[in-house]
């Protein structure tokens, strides 16, 4: 559902809009839970309070239990209840025996620690995000390290797993980390000396603390997230081929405000229930229509009125249109959750151009919202493909051929973007469903290690194997679909173009789709060849 004020998406369980603070369905005013050190937590989503790392609100104090209290969202507004604490939970001096709805001015005591419930002072206040600002008159050095100005630290929901803290750099890059690392990051403020940081790390994390801090500082420094330390540049390409295939980005910074304006001007209508129903119906009926077109054999890829050149041009034009709408869908979905796209542009990957929208702001949102942002692009592909397929079924002749090329362009994009082996939407959806950050990189490293016989099985080998098999099956199924399509229309295409040209196009498509798989096996082969040159035998622990 949409907030009646800012038109951003809100959950039905929210008491207030988490973007503008407007109460939902008359559930009361926007409230914040205020901690003694000044931290404010919007009472718009469920919170857990206590000393343990697993709590959304971590508190200190000898009388605060590890899991002390919970704040839940009721139809009447936020309510607090004790979670079985030792010293009890009190509201305005009265010990809780059940739930109690919170109102502005309430005082909550967890043991000896007192918290306040206050009206939200700024309706635009975001969630519980720590933003690191510039500190005047402090020399940036490793004697007193500090996080780069503009960096944000966000705690995600408990079901995000161990790596549920996100540190986002001003340029949009992000790092996921554990609660212990996040606690250390908050101490890197430019005022605390390195010696003190090492002592605190030892007190909080035990004997592993100093080493953990040193590793964290080294990682942040390499990523350019510490003031006064430049980011470690990536190694230069090893050869001319690597330089040719190097990924290159061309970005603009005005895309975010543009998406927000489009959303406010009427884009929000796409996020209403009637729009969802229309999209679903078009996608399903269109999919059936596309299959019927393929089965009928009345249309052919890249051919309009028997002319391959014209068909190819329309197909390419359709791809540009589909890509534009695909990225627009990502950007509008980001806007629908009250976030802004930092940048957008073009990317050259393996010399092929791709449009992209930077959706790193999504990492400050729960997994279900990240999935929605990732899925918005493929959904737009399937909707456009469905609409074009319906148009092709409803027409004949040249117009039918044109609609079919547009549908083919859209479905080609959907298949490509849903491939979990590539760093595209399907992969990001799978990562969030499996709660496994960095899955693609880890899986590739595991496959290379297995094929090159370099090291023993990791603890998460089962997860990595599942992903590897899923990605392989998807890739082979995509190639199989392409082969079936090409052979079905081979005689038709060779009647209007030389067989050598048709086979060249077909083989190019086959190799392009198999390229990610070839890349993994090539890395494994290169690793084994390198080991043999260095005289390293097979190592299996």
Secondary structure as GFF3:
##gff-version 3
##sequence-region A 1 541
A	DSSP	beta_strand	31	34	.	.	.	ID=ss1
A	DSSP	beta_strand	40	42	.	.	.	ID=ss2
A	DSSP	beta_strand	47	50	.	.	.	ID=ss3
A	DSSP	beta_strand	57	58	.	.	.	ID=ss4
A	DSSP	beta_strand	69	74	.	.	.	ID=ss5
A	DSSP	beta_strand	77	82	.	.	.	ID=ss6
A	DSSP	beta_strand	89	91	.	.	.	ID=ss7
A	DSSP	beta_strand	94	95	.	.	.	ID=ss8
A	DSSP	beta_strand	100	101	.	.	.	ID=ss9
A	DSSP	beta_strand	107	110	.	.	.	ID=ss10
A	DSSP	beta_strand	113	119	.	.	.	ID=ss11
A	DSSP	beta_strand	129	131	.	.	.	ID=ss12
A	DSSP	three_ten_helix	142	144	.	.	.	ID=ss13
A	DSSP	beta_strand	152	155	.	.	.	ID=ss14
A	DSSP	three_ten_helix	158	160	.	.	.	ID=ss15
A	DSSP	beta_strand	165	168	.	.	.	ID=ss16
A	DSSP	beta_strand	174	177	.	.	.	ID=ss17
A	DSSP	alpha_helix	179	187	.	.	.	ID=ss18
A	DSSP	alpha_helix	194	205	.	.	.	ID=ss19
A	DSSP	three_ten_helix	206	208	.	.	.	ID=ss20
A	DSSP	alpha_helix	209	222	.	.	.	ID=ss21
A	DSSP	alpha_helix	240	244	.	.	.	ID=ss22
A	DSSP	beta_strand	248	252	.	.	.	ID=ss23
A	DSSP	alpha_helix	255	264	.	.	.	ID=ss24
A	DSSP	three_ten_helix	267	271	.	.	.	ID=ss25
A	DSSP	alpha_helix	273	296	.	.	.	ID=ss26
A	DSSP	alpha_helix	308	336	.	.	.	ID=ss27
A	DSSP	beta_strand	344	349	.	.	.	ID=ss28
A	DSSP	beta_strand	352	357	.	.	.	ID=ss29
A	DSSP	three_ten_helix	360	364	.	.	.	ID=ss30
A	DSSP	alpha_helix	367	394	.	.	.	ID=ss31
A	DSSP	alpha_helix	397	417	.	.	.	ID=ss32
A	DSSP	alpha_helix	425	434	.	.	.	ID=ss33
A	DSSP	alpha_helix	439	452	.	.	.	ID=ss34
A	DSSP	alpha_helix	461	488	.	.	.	ID=ss35
A	DSSP	alpha_helix	490	494	.	.	.	ID=ss36
A	DSSP	alpha_helix	499	533	.	.	.	ID=ss37
###
